Amino acid sequence: MSLIKTRRSVRAYQAEPVPAEALDAVLEAGTYAPTGGGRQSPTIIAITDPNIDRRSQS
């Protein structure tokens, strides 16, 4: 609850990659997160290659 109450928007990101254990935990949580009436299949894309920039993909 304290994390929800103290949440802040992030406008700058650190250059260090997310540790594999933390990424796995987030991906697992997203897989089990509720969806709209259970009718939506989750699609999770984890990009770990720092050379891929979504903005440059048109």
Residue pairs with C-beta under 8 A, 6 or more apart in sequence:
17 48
17 50
18 26
23 46
23 48
27 44
27 46
30 42
30 44
31 42
31 44
33 42
35 41
35 42
47 54
